[in-house]
Amino acid sequence: AEKLSMRQSKCSGGSDVNQHSGPSKPSTPSVTPSTTTAAATTAATTEDERNNNNKRHRSNASSDSAVNSSRIMAHELRKLVDTANAPIFGIDINGNVNEWNFKTAEITGYSREEAFHKPLVSTFISPKLQQSVQEVLDMALKG
């Protein structure tokens, strides 16, 4: 076993201080009010970050859930329109077909693919009714 020597010396303030020479021991961190405050602040900051991450995760999960619910609702509405017992069709502001359900296809003999992007009035309305149908559609598009 190695001998450690201890010697006493005087500090500038006159008090005795033990100094130790020999192999160094692992030092233990000193705890002062400032290090305690820093550790508490770091712990609180880490906890805040964890809480914020959890909130973001819940928010993302909530957002994902809302997006998923919207997709389900859109699918259900699409199914309702497609399988309705009434003809349902739609047009864009230029009068071109942008909606055409199965019943409309059955009645007209035109599939959805054949009807899409075609002018509704001039393509699917009999010539003698075109003017009155166009007037009704124009008024509806104006609001």
C-alpha positions as CSV (number, residue, x, y, z in Angstrom):
1,A,0.0,0.0,0.0
2,E,1.2,3.4,-0.9
3,K,1.7,6.0,1.8
4,L,0.0,9.3,1.5
5,S,1.6,12.2,3.1
6,M,-0.4,15.0,4.7
7,R,1.2,18.3,5.5
8,Q,-0.3,21.3,7.0
9,S,0.3,24.8,5.5
10,K,-1.0,28.2,6.2
11,C,-3.5,29.9,3.9
12,S,-3.2,33.6,3.3
13,G,-6.0,34.1,5.8
14,G,-4.0,32.4,8.5
15,S,-6.1,29.3,8.8
16,D,-4.6,25.8,8.6
17,V,-5.3,23.9,5.4
18,N,-4.6,20.2,4.9
19,Q,-3.0,19.5,1.6
20,H,-2.7,16.0,0.4
21,S,0.0,14.6,-1.9
22,G,0.2,11.2,-3.4
23,P,-2.0,9.4,-5.9
24,S,-5.0,11.4,-6.8
25,K,-8.4,10.3,-5.8
26,P,-11.4,10.7,-8.1
27,S,-12.9,14.0,-7.2
28,T,-16.5,14.3,-6.3
29,P,-18.3,17.3,-7.8
30,S,-18.9,20.0,-5.3
31,V,-22.5,21.1,-4.8
32,T,-23.0,24.7,-4.5
33,P,-26.2,26.7,-4.7
34,S,-25.4,27.7,-8.2
35,T,-24.8,24.1,-9.4
36,T,-28.0,23.0,-7.6
37,T,-29.9,25.8,-9.4
38,A,-28.3,24.9,-12.7
39,A,-29.2,21.2,-12.2
40,A,-32.8,22.1,-11.3
41,T,-33.1,24.4,-14.3
42,T,-31.7,21.7,-16.6
43,A,-34.1,19.1,-15.1
44,A,-37.0,21.5,-15.5
45,T,-36.0,22.4,-19.0
46,T,-35.7,18.7,-19.9
47,E,-39.1,18.0,-18.4
48,D,-40.6,20.9,-20.3
49,E,-39.1,19.6,-23.6
50,R,-40.5,16.1,-22.8
51,N,-43.9,17.7,-22.2
52,N,-43.7,19.7,-25.4
53,N,-42.7,16.6,-27.3
54,N,-45.6,14.7,-25.8
55,K,-48.0,17.6,-26.7
56,R,-46.6,17.6,-30.2
57,H,-47.0,13.8,-30.4
58,R,-50.6,14.1,-29.2
59,S,-51.2,17.0,-31.6
60,N,-49.8,15.0,-34.5
61,A,-51.9,12.0,-33.4
62,S,-54.9,14.2,-33.2
63,S,-54.1,15.7,-36.6
64,D,-53.6,12.3,-38.1
65,S,-56.9,11.1,-36.6
66,A,-58.7,14.2,-38.1
67,V,-57.1,13.5,-41.5
68,N,-58.1,9.9,-41.3
69,S,-61.7,10.8,-40.2
70,S,-61.9,13.2,-43.2
71,R,-60.7,10.5,-45.6
72,I,-63.3,8.1,-44.2
73,M,-66.0,10.7,-44.5
74,A,-65.0,11.6,-48.1
75,H,-65.1,7.9,-49.0
76,E,-68.5,7.5,-47.5
77,L,-69.8,10.6,-49.3
78,R,-68.3,9.3,-52.6
79,K,-70.1,6.0,-52.0
80,L,-73.4,7.7,-51.2
81,V,-73.2,9.9,-54.4
82,D,-72.2,7.0,-56.6
83,T,-74.9,4.6,-55.4
84,A,-77.8,7.1,-55.1
85,N,-81.1,6.1,-56.7
86,A,-81.2,9.6,-58.3
87,P,-79.0,11.0,-61.0
88,I,-76.3,13.3,-59.6
89,F,-74.1,15.3,-61.8
90,G,-72.0,18.4,-61.4
91,I,-70.3,21.0,-63.5
92,D,-67.4,23.4,-63.0
93,I,-67.7,27.2,-63.5
94,N,-67.1,26.7,-67.3
95,G,-70.1,24.3,-67.5
96,N,-67.9,21.1,-67.9
97,V,-68.9,17.9,-66.2
98,N,-66.9,17.2,-63.0
99,E,-69.4,14.8,-61.2
100,W,-71.4,11.9,-62.7
101,N,-72.8,9.2,-60.6
102,F,-73.8,5.6,-61.6
103,K,-77.5,6.5,-62.0
104,T,-76.7,9.4,-64.3
105,A,-74.6,7.0,-66.4
106,E,-77.4,4.5,-66.5
107,I,-80.0,7.0,-67.6
108,T,-77.8,8.8,-70.2
109,G,-75.8,5.8,-71.5
110,Y,-72.6,7.8,-70.9
111,S,-70.0,6.5,-68.4
112,R,-68.3,8.8,-66.0
113,E,-65.1,8.7,-68.0
114,E,-67.0,9.7,-71.2
115,A,-68.8,12.5,-69.5
116,F,-66.0,14.1,-67.5
117,H,-64.7,17.5,-68.8
118,K,-67.3,17.7,-71.5
119,P,-69.7,20.7,-71.7
120,L,-72.9,19.5,-70.0
121,V,-75.5,21.5,-71.9
122,S,-74.2,21.1,-75.5
123,T,-73.3,17.5,-75.1
124,F,-76.0,16.0,-72.9
125,I,-79.1,18.3,-73.2
126,S,-81.5,18.0,-76.1
127,P,-81.2,21.0,-78.4
128,K,-84.7,22.4,-77.7
129,L,-83.9,22.5,-73.9
130,Q,-80.3,23.8,-74.1
131,Q,-81.1,27.5,-73.8
132,S,-83.4,27.2,-70.7
133,V,-81.0,24.7,-69.0
134,Q,-78.1,27.1,-69.7
135,E,-80.0,30.0,-68.2
136,V,-80.8,28.0,-65.0
137,L,-77.1,26.9,-64.7
138,D,-75.8,30.4,-65.3
139,M,-78.1,31.8,-62.5
140,A,-77.0,29.0,-60.2
141,L,-73.3,29.7,-60.9
142,K,-73.8,33.4,-60.1
143,G,-75.3,32.5,-56.7
